[in-house]
Amino acid sequence: MSTWTTTPGRVLHVRPTAEAAAAAASAPVDAGPPSFLQGDHLRAYAARRAAGGVHRAWTGVASHLTGPFDGAALARALTRFVRRHEGLRTWFDVDGAEPVRHLVPADVVAFETVEVPGPEAGPAWDEALTAHLTATFDAGCRPDSWAPFALGVVVPAGSSGFAVFWGCDHAFTDGASQLMVLSELEELYAQELAGASPDAGPAGSFLDHARAEHALAAGTPPDAPEILAWSDAVTAHGGRLPRFALDLGLAPGETAPVRIRTATLLDATGLARLDALAAAHGARFTGAVFAGIALTDARLTGAADWFGVTVVGSRGPGLETAQGWLCNFAPVTFPVGRGGLAEVLPEADAAFRRARRVATVPVHAALGVMLVGGVLDPASLGSPQLISYLDLRRFPGVGRRAYDEGLHFTGEGRTANASLWVNRDHERLYVVMQTPDVPSAQAATDRYLAELTATFVAAAGDGAARREAAGAGRLG
C-alpha cells in the first residue's frame, strides 16, 4: 500500500448512515454457518482481540476514477453495490464458542459521504496518506461490526478525476473479489452520474456457497479420491505441508513483521515465448508457472519430487462476480528431473489439472481426516507455503480505468513464511511475496527471487531457441 501515490486533496469517507448502522447492529441472525475459511479467520480474530493485539487481516485496492466528483452519487453507488452482495451485508458475533452471523436486510442499507480530517499537502503527503489508510482500515475493517469494509476518496482541487480506496476484512473478500470491486463501483457510479440506475439484481449468494461447502464436506467419505490425494501427498513428504524452499532464520513458532517483496519474472516478449513453449507441449501457461517454481525449489533444496499447495478459486456457476472468500486449496506434486522447464512442463501441467479436481472438495474435509488419522503433523498448519497464480487479463473490469490503474494490497501484519502470489497482466509476469522483515529472511528472499527469475528467463530463451531451430529446419 505504501507504493500508492495520488495528488493531494480533500479526503472523504463513504460511511453507513446512522439509521443503517443502528439497524445493522440489531440485524437478525442467519442460521447458516460461516464458510470454513471464514470460521478459521473469525476464531483467529477473536483470539487476537482477546489478547489485545492489532487486527490487520484486511485487504484492499486503490485506483482512480475519471470525471467529476459527486459524493451523493458515490454513496448511492455503494448502497446499490452492497445491497447486491449478500456477503457484504453480514457481520459476526464472535463472543461465543462459535461465530454467529447476522444478516443486514438489503432495504436498510444506506451510505453517505462525509469529509474527514486528512493529511496535509506537502513533502510527507504519501507517507501520511498511507498512515491514514492504515488507521482507517485497522479501525473499520473488522468482522464483528457492520460495515466490515471502508470506502474513501481523495479529491484534488481543480481536477476532473479523483482517487478511490477500498479495504475489507478478509472474512468477506478474497483476491478475485478485490480485483472486481472498484470496476463494479465505477460502473454504478457512472450510472448514478447519468441519472440511470438499472436494477442488476442480487449477485450470487456467498451464504448459499458456505452452506453448500459444509454439506459437501459432510457428505465426502474419508476414502474419496480427493481426500486420498491430500493424504498421499502429505504422507510422501513426511506428514507435513510445504514450507518455503530456503531457511528464513526464524525459530519454530516465531513470526516477524511483514515486508512485501516483488520481482518481474518475464516481460511481454518473454511471456510470448513461454506461451509458445507451453503450447508446443500441449500445456497451459499455468503449468509453466508451476514448472518454473518447482525447478527453482528443486535446485535450491536438491529434492527430486516437488510438493506445493495452491490457492484455487471456488466460484461455481452464478458466483462469478460475487463478493466473498471463494477459495480452496489443493496439493500439486510431481517429479522434477534434471532437465529444464520444457522437460518438466507436461508433469507440472497434469499435476495442476489433478489439483483442480481435488479442489472440488473443501480442504477442511481432508484436513479433518488427516489429523484424526495421524497423517498430518498439526504443527505444519501454522504457516504453510501457499502459491497463487492469477491471470489479471481475464477479469471483467479489464479496460476500465479503475481496474487498469488499480493497486491491490494487503494489511502488513506478521508472518513466518514467504508465500508466492504470481500474477500475469498484459505487460509482464511477476511475483509478490509477504516475507518476514528480518535480515536472514531478506537474504533468503533475495537469493530465491534471483533464482526464480533466472529459471523463467532461461525457459523463455529456450522457447525462442526451439522456435528458431524449428524455423531453420523448415527453411532447410
N, C-alpha and C positions, 0 to 999 in steps of 0.2 A: 504494500500500500504506500510505502514511503516514496516509491518511484512515480507516483501520480502527481502531475502538476497541472495547474489551471490558473487563469488570470484572476487576480484578487477581486473580490466583490462582496456584496451582501450575502450572508448565509441564512437560509431559511430551511425549516424542517416541516414535513408534512405529517401531522400527528392525528390520532383519533380525536374526534370531538369529545367534549366532556360527557355528553349523553351516551355516545358509543362506548367510551371507556367504562362508564358505570354499568351499562347493560352487559358488557363483556365480563365484568368481574363477577356477575351472578349468572353467567351463561349456563344452560343446562348441561348435565353430564351426558357424555356419549359413552354407551356401554362397550364399544369396540376397543380392542387392545391397541396400544401403540405398536408400530412395526418393531421388528427385532432390533434394528439399529437404533431406532428411537428409544427403546427401552434401555439399551446399554448406555446411551448418551444421557438419559434422564437420571439414571442411578448414579452415574459419574458426576453429574451436575449437583445432585442432592448431597453427595459426599463432599464435594468441594465447597459447597455453600456452608455445610455444617462445620467444616474446618476453617472457615473464614478466608478461603482462597479466592483468587481472581478468576472469574469465568471468562475465558476468551475463546470458546469453541464456536465462534461465528465465522461467517464467510461473506464476501460481498463483491460488488462490482462498481466501477465508476466510469463515466464517459461524458459525452457532450451531446446536446440537442441543438438543432438549428431552429431559428425563428424567435419570435417574441416570447417573453416570459409572462405567464398568466397563472398566478398562484391558485386561483379558484378553479381554473380548468385542470391544473395538475392534481388538485385534491379530488376532483370528480373522477379523473382518470384512475387514480389509485383506488378510489372507492369501487369503481367497476371492476378493476383488476382483482381486488381481494374478494369481492362477492363471487367472482367466478371460481376462485381456487379455495376449495373447502379446507385443504390442509393449512392454509394461512389464516383460517378463521378459528384456529384452535389454540388452547394453552393447557398446561398440565399442572394439576395439584401433585406435588412430589413429597408431601409431608408424611404420607402413609407408607406402608410396606411396598405397595405397588403404585406406579403413576396412574392418575385418573385424568382422562381427557375431558375438557369442556369445549363445546362447540358453539361458537358465536353465531346466532342466526344472521343470515345474509341481509335481511332488511334493516338491521340495526347498525350495520357497518357504515361509517361515515368519517371523512377526514377533513381537516382544514390545514391551511398553510400559514405558518407563523414565522416571523423574523426572530432570530435568536442572536445573542452575542457571539460574534465570530472573531477570527484572527484579524489583526490589523495588517493592512498592506505594508509591505516593506521587505527588507532582505530576508527576514525569517519567516516569510509567509508560508512557504512549502512545509517547513517543519511544524509550524503552528497549525496548519490545516490537518496534517497527519495526526497531531495530538488531539485536535478537535474531533476528528472522525473516530479515533480510538476510544476516546471518552464517551462519545455518543453511542457507539456500538457496545461498549462494555456495559453501559447503563441500560440500554434498551433491548438489546438482542439476547433475551433470556427466555427460557421455555415456560416459566411459572407465572407469567403475566401476559396480558394482551395489550398491544401488539408485540409479537416477538421479533419484529423487524423494524428498520428505520430507513426512511427515505428523506433525502435532503438535496438542496441545490446551492450553487454559488452563482450569483447573478452579477456579472461585471457591469459597471456603469457604461452606458452608451453602446452596448453590444447587442447584436441581433441574435445571439445564442447564449447558452448558459451550460454550466457543468452540473452533472447529477451524480449522486452517490446513493448506494443501497447496501445495507448489511442485514443479515438474517441469522438467527440461531440455527446451528447445523441440524437440529432436530426436525426442522421444517423445510430443509432445502438440500440440494446436492450441486455438484459442479454443473450438470446439464441445466438444472433449474436456473442457476445463476447466469448462465450464458444466454438464457431466453428472457429473463425478467425485464431488462431495460428495453429490449426491442419491442416487447409487447406493450410496455408502458408508453413507449414512443408512439406507437400506432394509436393507442387510446387517447393520448394527449392531442395528437393531430386531429382526431375526430372531434374532440371537445372544442378545440380552437375553431373548427369549421362549423360548429353548431350541429353536428351529426353524431348520434351515439347509438348505432345499431346494437341490438342485443345479440351478443355472440353466444349466449347460453353458458351453462357451467362447464368448466373443464373436467377432465377425468377425476374421479374421486380417489384421493390418496387414502382416505379412511377405508374405502372398499378394498383397496390394494392391501392394506395392513391386515384386514380380516382374512382375505384370501391367502395371504402369506402364512398366517398361523394355521389355517385349515390344511394347506398343502404340507406344511411341516409335520403336523399331527398325523396326516394320512400317509406319510412316506415310511415304508418299513426299513429297519436297520440294514437289511441286505439289498437295498435298492442300488442300482448301478451308480447313481450319483453319490451315494454315501460311501460305497466301496472305493470309488475313485479318490475321494479325500483320504480314506483310511490307508489305501495303498501308497499314496504319495507321502503321507506323513510317516508311515512305518518305514518306508525305504530311506528316509532321511532322519533317522534317529529319534523319531517321535516328536519332532519339533517343527514349528513353522519357520519359514525362511527369515534370515537376518541379512543386513547389509553385507556386501562381499568383503569389506575391509573392517578392521578393528577401529572403532571410533574413540577408544580410550576411556570409556565410561565403565564404572563398576556396575555389577548386576543390580538392577533396580534404580540406578542413578539416572536423572534427567538433567537437561541443561536448557537455557533459553534458546528459542528457535532463531536460526539465521537462514534466510531464504537465499538459495544459490540457483543460478540458471546458466545455461550454456546452449548456444546454437550448435546443433549436430550436423545439419545439412542446409545449404541454401537452395534456391529454386532449381538451379542446374543439377545439384546433387540429388534432389528429390526426383526429378525426371529420370535420372539414371537408375536410382533404386527402384522406382516404379517399373521400369523396363526389366530390371533383373528379376523382380518378383513375378512379373507376368510371364517371363520366359520359363519360369519353373512352376507355372500354374498356381502360384500362391498369391494371397492378398498382401497388401502393404503391411497390415497388422502382423503377419507372420514375419516379415523382415524386421520389424521393430523388436519383436521378442527374440529373434535370432541374434540380432546385434547385442542386446542386453546379455543374453546367455553366453555368447562368445566372450564378452568383456569379463563377466564374472568368472568364467572358467579359466581365463588367462590369469586372473588375479588370485584365484583360490586353488587352481590345479584340479578341480573337480571334473570328472568326466560326464557327470549327469547333472542337469540343471533343474531346480525347483523354484518356481516363483508363484506368488499369489496375485492375481489380477483383479481389479475392480471392473465389474460388468454391470451395465445398465439393465434394470429390470422393468423397463417401460413396455408393458404389453399394449395390445390394441385399445385405443381410447385414452391412453395415458401419455401419448407422445409429447404433449405440451403442458402436462400437469406440473404443478409446483409441489415438490416433496422430496423426500430422501428415497429415491427409487434406485437403489443399488444392491448388488450382491457381490460375493467373492467366489473365486474358483481357482483350483490349482492348475498350474501349467508346468508340465515336466516332460523332459525329453533328453536323449543322449546328445552330448556335444563332442564331436570327434576332433581330429587335428586339422580339418580343413578350414576354409573361410566361410563367410556368410552364405555364399551360394550353396555350399555343401550342407549346411545346417538348415537352410530355409525350408525344405519340404517337411522335415520333422517338426520344426517350430510352427509351421502353418497348421499341420494336422493336430498338434497339441493344443493350439488355441481353439480350433474348431471343437475339440473334445471339451475344453473348458467351457465354451458357450453352452454345451448340452448339460454339463454338470451344474451350471449356474441356474438352471430352471428350477432347482430345489434350493430353498433358503439355506445358507451356510450354517445357520444355527442348528438345523436338524442334524447335520454332520458333526458339528462340534459336540452336541449332546451325546451322540453315540460314541464318539472317540474318547470323550472324557470319562464316561461311565465304563467303557471297556479298557481304560488304561492305555489307549493307543497314543494319546496326545499329552505331552507334558504341559500342565496348566501354566507353568511359568512362561512358556513361549507365547501365551496370549497377550502378554503385557504390551509389547510393541513390535508386532510382526512387520516385515518388509512388504510393502504394497507397491504395485505397479499399475498405473493407469495410462491408457492411450486414448486420446480423443482426436478426431478429425474435425477441426473447427470450421471447415468449409461446408459442413453438412447440416448446420443448424438453421432454423427458419429465419433468424434475424440477419443472415448474410445479405449485405447490400445496404442495410440501414446504417446510418451514421452511429447510432448508439451502440450497435454491435461491432461495426468495423473498427471503431476507435476505442472500444471498451478495454478495461483492465480488470482482470479477476484477481482477487487477493483473499488471504485467509488471516484470521487472528493469529498473532505470533505468541503462543504460549510457551510450553516446554515440550521437549521430545527426547527420546533415547535412540531414535533411529533416523534413517535418511531415505525415506521412500521416494519413488520416482514418478513424476507426473509428466508424461511425454505428450506433446501436442503438435499437431500439424496444421498450418494455415496455408494461404496461397503463396507465401514467400519463403517459409523455412520449416524445418523440423527442429524442435527444441525441447529441452528438459528443464523442469523446475524441481528443486529438492528442498525439503524442510529439514535442515541439519542442526545438530547441537552446536551451539556457539562457544566451543572450547578449542584451543589450538590443535589438539590431537585430532579432533573430528574434522576441522577445517583442512588440515593437511591430508587426511584420508580422502576428503571430498575433492580437493584439488587433483589428487592422483586419479581418482575414479573418473572425474569429468574428462580429464585428458585422455584416458584410455578409452572411454566410451565414444568420445568424438573421433578418435583415431580409427576405431572399429567401423563407424559409419562412413567416414571419408574414404577409407580403403575399400569398403564394399561398393560405394558409388563409383569409384575409379575402376573397380573390377568389372562392374556392369558396362562402363564405357569401353573398356578394353575388349570385352567379349563382343560387343556390337561392331566395333571396328574390325575385329578379326573375322566376324561373320561376313561383313561387307566386303572385305578384301577377298574372301573365299569366293563370294558370288561373282565379283569382278573377274577373278582369275578363271 
